[in-house]
Amino acid sequence: MTEESIPVTPETPEPLSPPAQLHDLTVYEERRGRPTNYRPEFCEIVARLAAGGATDFELAQALGCAAGTLYRWRSTHPEFEEATRLGKECADDRVERSLYHRAIGYSYPTVKIMQDKGKPVVVKYIEHVPPDPAAAFMWLRNRKPDEWRDRRELTGPNGGAIQVKSVIEFVDAPADDA
């Protein structure tokens, strides 16, 4: 049956053309629900705050939304997700470099202000920070886990399982002579 053969009567509405139907659905989808508070300028704000080490909760507070809203914006706006990820990577890289320097020790120039005959004297010198064994251990444990992990696998003879033997011995109690 073709479109021309459908009788149009006052009881039956005239059929919409396919583009008009698609357009009507699109308009309906856009108008449904509460409008989003997301703005493209949030990307720059989130990237800056995340690079400074802000947590997801702190990012949500700065944007005036709930953490769940922040997660939803990440899933629906790829540019927002990328800005968050890049900002966090920047902060993680900085912490990684700091841990490395703490593990091997480092030096930095500084000044000490003293007083000589009532006048301030500024003395420049190099401060040396010794290596931190705990930071070195953490670094190695994460970079070479097979060699530096806390847990060691114990094996029995020839690399097999460890045999466990339980022995229960019953001893007769001495008789009372009373």
Buried (B, 14 or more C-beta within 10 A) or exposed (E): EEEEEEEEEEEEEEEEEEEEEEEEEEEEEEEEEEEEEBEEEBBEBBBBBBBEBBEBEBBBBBBEBEBEBBBBBBEEBEEBBBBBBBBBEBBEEEEEEEBBBBBBEBEEEEEEEEEEEEEEEEEEEEEEEEEBEEBBEBBBEEEEEEEBEEEEEEEEEEEEEEEEEEEEEEEEEEEEEE
